[in-house]
Amino acid sequence: MPEDQMKMADEEKPATTIKQEILDKIAALVTAAFGLVAALAWNDAIKAVFKEIFGTATAIGPMLIYAVLVTIIAVILTIIVARAVSKAKNL
């Protein structure tokens, strides 16, 4: 490959890499946004269930239980996803 073509190929690589990184970040942000919308919907649904069971959605005890349970579930799911991603990268 002539030197001019090699230089041109090297200059195109960073632009392609930057475009790919931008697309990856946009995809991650959109995914996070959908996750937030889903989380808010589940939050409202669970609050309604607590209100039915305990009579009020503002009782401190049930809200603390809810927060602890959601935190535990989030941590477990985060660990599972991280392990799955790690395995996928090693394949």
N, C-alpha and C positions, 0 to 999 in steps of 0.2 A: 504494500500500500504506500503510495507516495506520501511524502511528509505533509503536504498541504491537506490531503484528505484525512490524515491522522489527526492533524490539528483541528480540523472542522468537526470530526467525530467527537473529540474531547470537549469541544465547546458546546456541543449539543447535549451531551450527557447531563451536565448540571441543570440545564433548563428542564429536561425531561424529569429528572429527579425532583426538582422543586415542584413541578406540576403534579407529580404523583403524591408528594408529601401534602400539598394543598388539598388534593382530592381525598386523601386518607383522613386529614383533619376535618374536612367538611362532613365526610361520612360519619366520623366519630361524633361530631357535634349534633348531627341530625338524629343519630341513634340515641344519644343522651337526651335529646329533647323529647323524643317519643317515650323513652323510659320515664322521664319526669311526668309526662302527661298520664301515663299508665299508673305511676305511683300515686299521683294525686287522686285519680279515680278510685284506686283501691283504698286510699286513706279515707275518703268520704264513705265508701261502702262499709268499711270496718267500723267507722264511727257510728253509722246507722245501726249496725248490728249491736254494738255496745249499748246504744241508747235503748234498743228493744230489750236487751237482757237486763241491764242495770237501771233503767228508768231515766238516766240522764247521761248525755255524752260528755259532761264536764266533771264528773266525779273523778277525783284525783287518783284513787286506787286503781280503777280499771284503766285509766290513761297511762299510768306507770307500767302496769302489766303489758298493755299494748305496746308501749315504747320498747320495753325490754324484749318482748317476743319478736318484734319487727327487727330490732338490732341483731338478735341472735340469728334469725333467718337470713338477714342481709350478709352477715359475716360468713355463714356456712355457704351460701350461694356464691359469694365472692371467692372463697377458697376453691370451690368446685370449678368455677369458670377459669381461675388462674391455672389450676392443674391441667385442665383441658387444653388451654392455650399453650402451656409449656409442652405437653405431649405432642400437640400438632406441630410445633416448631421443631421438635426433635425428629420428626418423621422424615 
